Amino acid sequence: MQLNFQQLCDLIAALEQTDITEINIKSDELELSLRRGATAGEAPISATDLAALTAQLGAMAAAAPAPMAAVPVAPAPIAAPVPAESTPPPADPKWVEIVSPMVGTFYSAPAPTEPPFVEAGNRVSTGQTVCIIEAMKLMNEVEAEVAGEIVEILVANGDPVEFNQPLMRVMPG
């Protein structure tokens, strides 16, 4: 695997737009390690050092006898982080939130052609499946912890969810 200068710049730019702090790429011809921020005992790279490194890489790319072979890599979809304040606090303190037990993808139904497990206004019983969270190709059922009425569903089908993110609100009873 070989990387040209533009691909390296794109990789660095993509790293800056995510929460990823380190990427290591290793093949027979290339070993690349990109790290954001400094670890203990390391000084962060200065703007002058970064400019010098960029100039060196540009000179290396210009001096290459032939264009470097580039392996096309499809960009991986990056899920935008869900801010902690994305949902308002419960409007009624009596409501109980059903939260995501893990990071994954929210599904309201067992299959795309099936009806949703629950909808706003439905009554649920303790232990009843209310949705599925897909994580690492495993479908994990989320069950109601209280019996009551579904007041709100806070996420849409197919949305990425974070650990402990509120999914639904239930009025116990």
LINDAWO-V381730 format. One record per helix or strand. SS is the DSSP state (2 for helix, 1 for strand). FROM is the first residue (numbers start at 1). LEN is the number of residues. If there is no record, write none. Layout:
SS;FROM;LEN
SS;FROM;LEN
This chain:
2;5;12
1;22;5
1;31;5
2;47;17
1;95;5
1;104;4
1;109;1
1;116;1
1;123;2
1;129;7
1;138;6
1;148;6
1;160;2
1;166;7
